[in-house]
Each structure stands twice: as structure tokens, then as C-alpha cells.
Amino acid sequence: MTISTIGDTVGRDVVSVIVPVYNSASYIHRCIDSILGQNYRAIEVILVDDGSTDSSGEICDSYGRKDSRVRVMHTPNRGVSCARNAGLECSSGSFVCFVDSDDFLESYAVKALVEGHKRSRADLVVGGFNKVKSDKTALQIRDFPLDQLLTRAELEEYTLAYLHNPRQRQLLMSSWAKLFRSSIIRDRKVTFREELRVAEDVAFNFDYLQSVESVLFIKEIIYNHQKLGTYDSLSMKLVEEQPRGLFGYIPALESVSNFLQRSNSETVISRAIGQCYVYHVALFMIRACGQINRRNIIKIYRLINELISGSDFRTYVKAYVPAEGNYKLIPFLMRMKFVWLVMGVSWYEAYKLYGTGGNIK
């Protein structure tokens, strides 16, 4: 039996919920059920099966047969950015939300976002989220205890604060837990950059924000983000033929820089970008070196040596002043160009974070 909800959605703004799906059979049920269980019924759910090799595609099709709000697309495996862009192309709602297939929503999530927009008329509405660990414990991430409407100038201050300390002000660094206006995406031709393996959310968000005058941060925790604690996620897994893909945050910062240029000097922007650049190079060093094995160790050595020898990085790392809780030793070793020490310390940090000691064999 197909569930029809047309009568429930008349006169309400439809929200397109786009879910890229790849080999997610073990958790896709929880994700889709949380979307279909929203107490805001005027949604269309677009499931984009990105060439899954497990039963994810069949699971998506089963939901499409049962609920008229669900649309399923099957595409060759081209990555999460291509999948999201495919979903955007066929979406018809006034607003767009993104959900990752291993995550899930609180039942009031879409309603809270839509009501936030109605109260504020903001061009983007941002909710808080739970960072759910593998042991089921959760850390709440929200930047404001009450609803907070930021003007463009205040949003630039928020962004600069993030760049100076990337462990804080994290809510603009992902595309999920947000309500985007479809008209801005369509009119400004905002898409996910398909060449990026990581940080595609950052580039998309700040390309979108260039056309935004206000953003509402709501107090509600609406989203549950699953932290797998392994190298299985797209942002963690090292493709041995293209290890540079792990450093995608660097080109994504170009979009952040473009957003800040309206009201900030080149000196202010460069200093802030440099801080964030060095932090994320250190972070991705850990992710890459945690996956070292005999086949790729020389390739990773050459990649790191090339990266930390670049003129832009040399400029940034010399001016790097770590904020509280940020990386200190790895940036120092990178500044001194001690490549083998960088790799050894990064591998050890990966061992502490992920408990596997990397993939050395």
C-alpha cells in the first residue's frame, strides 16, 4: 500500500530532503524512518543511490513504493557531491535540507527549521546537533543557548571566529541540520564542487552565503550525526591512488575567503584563513598517516613533503598561533620540515583517536 499525504500538505511550504546513499544498508532504515516520521508532513524525500553495491538501492526502492513522498534515483558511483547535485536538480520544494544516510533527525527537526524561517525570514536556518559516538554517547553542539539572528556583518564575525579556532563555531561546516532557500540555490547556481572529496559542505555553504543577508541559529538540537570512529567514512578513507583528496579543505577555504571579502581587508582574511589552513592540514595529516602501510608510505611521504614545502603553507605556518585545544606539535614539526617526525606523531595521534594504530602492515 502506498501512503498518500497530499491532503496534509496543501497550503504549506514543501521541504525537499535530499539523502545521498552509498552502501548504507546497515543504517539507512533509521535515517529514512526519521525523515518520514517528521511532524511536518509537507516534505519530499529524494534518495540518491550513488551506485551502492549492497542492498541500499533495493531498500530505497521499497520506501518509494510505500510512501508517495519518496523519490528514488539510481546513479553510477561518482561521490557524495554528485549525488547531492542530482538530488538538487530534481527537487521541487521551496526549501532544501540535506541528511547523510548514516545520520537521523529528531521528529520535530523540519518543523523547527520551517518555523524559524517564518519567524525571522532568514535566508538560512541552522539547527544544533548531537555528535553521536560509537558507544551511543552524544555531545550536544550548539553555538547559542537561545535563537540568534545574525546579520551579514555578524555572520562574518562568526566566520572569522571559526577560522581562528576551528574547534569552535562548527555549525556552518556541514550542509546538514540546515534549511536552505531553493530560490537562492537555483538563481545563484549554487552546487556542490564535485572535485572535492572532503569539505564539499564548506564550499557549498559559503558559496550560498554570498547571497545571504541573515542567518537564524535556532536553539533546538534537531540532528544526530553519527561519528563512526573509523576510516570508513568518505572524509576519512584514503584512496591510495589519490591521497591528496584528503586535503580538500584547502581549496574549500577559497569559498570562505570570497564570502569575507565584502567587509574585511585582505590582511585580516589571510591571517584567519592561514590559521584554519594549518589546523586542517594537521588534522588531515593524522587521517592520512593513520592509514600508512608498506604500499603507500613513500607516496604519503612525498605528498607531505610537497605540501609543507609550498610557499603559501610556509607563510601560514610561520604565523600560526594555536588556539586553546588546537594542534601544537604537528604544526611545529611541519614548520621545521621534519617529515618523518610529522608522520610518526600523526600516526600516534591517529592511534589515540581511532584505536587501531593505523593500517601499518
N, C-alpha and C positions, 0 to 999 in steps of 0.2 A: 504494500500500500504506500502511495506517495502522499506525504504530508503537504498540504497546501496552506499557505499563510497569507494569501493575497488580502483577505479581508482585514487582517491585523495591521497591514502596512499602509493603507490608504491615507494620504494626507501627511505622512511622516517622511522625513529625510532618510533615504536609503543609504546605508553604510556598506561599502564593498570591503569585505575582509579577505585579504589575499594571503594564501599559505603556500609557500614553496615546499615541495615534498621530495625527499630523496632518501630511500632506504630507511624509512621511519616506522616500519610495521610494528615495532615493539611499543611505541608510544603515540602513534597517530590517532588512535581511538580517543585517548584522553584529550588530545588537542581539539579534535573536531567536535566532540561532545560538549566541551566547554564553550565553544562558539555557538553551536546550535541551542545551547541551554541559556543563552542570554535573555534577560528580561526585557531587553529592547529587541523587538521582533523584526523590525524593518531592516533586514540585512540580506546581502547576497554573499555567499561564501564561494570563493574561487580557489579551488585546489589545483595546483600546477604540479603534476607528477613529472619530475625532471629526470626521466629515464631510469627510474628505480629498477633494481634487479631483484628485489624481494617482492613481497606481496602488497607493498604500499599502494600501487596503482589499482589493484583489484579492490582494496579496502576503500579507496576514494570513490571508485565507481559504485560500490554498494551504498554509500551515503548519497550519491547523486540520484540513485533510483528511489531512495526512501524519502527525500526531502526536496521539494521544488526550489528551495533557496540555494541549493548546492549545484555549482557548475564545475565540471572536471575537465582539465586539459592534460593531454599527454604529449610531452616534447622529448626530443633527444637530450641526453645529459650534457648541459652546457654551463651549469653553475647557477648559484642562487640569484645572481643579478639578472641573468637572462630569464629565469623563472618568474621573478617579480615583475620584470618588464612585460612579459607575456600576459601576466595577470592584469597589469595596468591597462594594457591595450584593449582588453575585452570587458573591463569594468564599466558599470553604468551608474553607480551610486553618486550622490552629491559629495560624499566623503569617502576616504580610504583609510583602512587600518591594515597593518601587517602583523602576522603572527608566525613565529617559527614553529615547525612541526613537532619539535620536542618540548615546546612550552605549552602553557594553558592559561586561560583567562579566568578571573573571578566572574561570577554570574552577572554582576552589575557593571562590568567594565565598559561596554559600548554605551550604555545609558549614561554613565557618569561623564564620559567624554563628550557626548552629544549635548547633554545639559550644560556642561561647562562652556561649550561653544555658544549656546543660546544665551547664557548669562552675559558673556563677555564679547561676543562676536569676534573672538581672536581667530587669526589665520591658522594657528596651530595650537592644539591642546595636548598637554603632556601629563601622563599619569605616573605614579610611583610603581615600584615593582618589588617583588620578593626575589632574592637570589637564592635559589633552592639548591642545596648541596646534595651529593650522592647519599648522604646519611639522613636525608629528609629534613635537616635543619634549614632554617631560612633566615636570611638577613634582609631587613627592610631597607630599601633605597628610596629616599625622597629628599629633596633639597629644601623644601619649605613645609613647616608644620600646618599652614593654612593655605587656601587658594591664593595664588600670587599671579597677577597680570603684569607682565614685563613689556615695556615699550621697546622699540628698536634699540635705543641708546642703552637701556638697562640690559637688554639681551647681549649686546656687545660686551658690556662689563662682565656679565655671567660667563661668556665665552672666554674672555681673557683670563678670568679666574681659573677656569678649567685648564687652559693651556699651561698656566704656571704650576698647577698641581693636578695632574690627570687622575689622581686617585679620588678627587672630589669633583662635584658638579658633573656627574656622569650622565645625566638624563637626556642629553642631546646626542649621545654617541651610538644610539641604536635607532632603528626605524620602528620597532615595535613599541607598544604602550603609548601610541600617539594617534591623534585624529588629524589627518591632512585634508585640505580642501581640494577636491578633484579639479576644480576650475583652474587653480594655480598650477597644478601638475600639468594639466593639458595645455593651458595658454602659454606657459613658460617652457614647455617641452622638457620637464624635469624627468630624468630617467636614472636608473642605477648604472654605474660605469661597469661595463661587462668585462673589462680587462683586469679589474681588481678581484683578488681572492679574499682579501680581508679589508675591513674598514670601508666597504662599499656603502654601508649605512651612513657613515660620517659624511662622505662626499654627497650622497643624495640629500641628507638633511640640510646641509649648508648651501647647496645649490637651490633648494626650495626656500630657505630662509632669506635669500637675497630679495625675494618678492614679498616679504612679510613685514608688517609693521607692529604686530603684537603677538605674544605667546602667553597662553594661560597654563600655569602649572597647577594642577589640582592636587588636593591633599590625599585623595584616595589611593590606596595600593590596589591596582587593578590587574596586574600581570604577574605571572610566575615564570621566571627564567631559570631553566634547568642548567646547572653547572655540572658537566659530566665528569670533570676532573681527569680526563684522559686526552689522548691525541686524536680522538675520533671526530671531533667537530671540524667544520671547514676552516675555521680560523686557527686551528691548532695543527692540523695534519700537514706534514711536509711532503710535497710532491718532489721526489728526488730529481726529476728532470728539470724542475723549475723552482729551486729553493728560494729564489728571490721573491716568489709570490707571498711569502710570509711577511715581507716588509712593505705591504701595500699601504700601510698607514701613511707613509711618507708622501706619495702623490695625492692622497686624500686630503692632506693638510692644505693643498692649493685651494680647495674649495672653501676652507675655513678662512684662509688669508683673503680671498676675494670678498667674502662676507664682511670682513672687518674694515675694508678699505674706505668705506663711506665716511667714517668719522675718526679714524686713527692714523697716526703717522706711520711711515714705513719702518722707522726705528722701533716703535712700540710693538708693531706686528711682528717684526723679525725676531725681536727678543723673546716674545711669547711663543712663537712658532718653534724657535730653537729649543726652548725648554721642553716642549712637548715632543719634538723630534727626537731628542736624545733619550728621553724616558721610554718612548716606544721602540727605539732601536734596541735598548737594553732588554725590554720585555720580549721582543721577538728573537733576540739573541738566545734567551732562555728557552723559548719554544723550539728554536731550530737546534740548539746544541743538546737539548734533551732527547733528540731523535737521531743523534750521531750513531753511525755504525761503520764498519770497515769499508763499505762500498762508497759512502758519501763523505767521509771525514775530510778528504783533501778538497773536495768541491766546496764544502762548508767553510773550510779554512780560507780558500781563495775568495769566496764571497765576502766573508767578514773582513779580510784584509783590504779588499777593494772598497767596501762600504766605509770603513773607518778612515780610509786614506783620502776620501773625496774632499774637495775644497769646502763645500758647504758644511759637511759634517765637522771638519776640523774647526771651522769658525764657530759653529754652535757648541761643540763640546768644550772648547776653551772658555766659553762664557757660562757654561752650565752651573747652576747653583741648585742642588737638590732641595725640594720642599720636604717638609717633615713626612717621613714614611716612604719617601721615594728612593730609588736606587742610587747608591753612592759608589760602591766599589767597582761595579762593572763599568760605569761611565769613566771612572778614573783610569782603569786599565785600558779602555778604548782610547782615551786621550793620550796615554803613553804608547799606544800601538803595540801592546803586549798580546798578540793574537792568541797564542796558545793558552795564556793565563785567562784571557776572556772566555775562551771555550771551556776551560776547566771549571771556572767559577760558575759560568752559566749552566753547565751540566749539573753541578751540585745544587744550584737553585732549583732546577727542574726536578731533581730527585726529592727535594724538600716539598715542592708544590704538588707533585703528581705521584710521588711514592713509588716510581718504577725504576728510578736510576737511569732514565732514558732508555734507548734501544741499543746500547752497545752490545755487540755480539762477536 
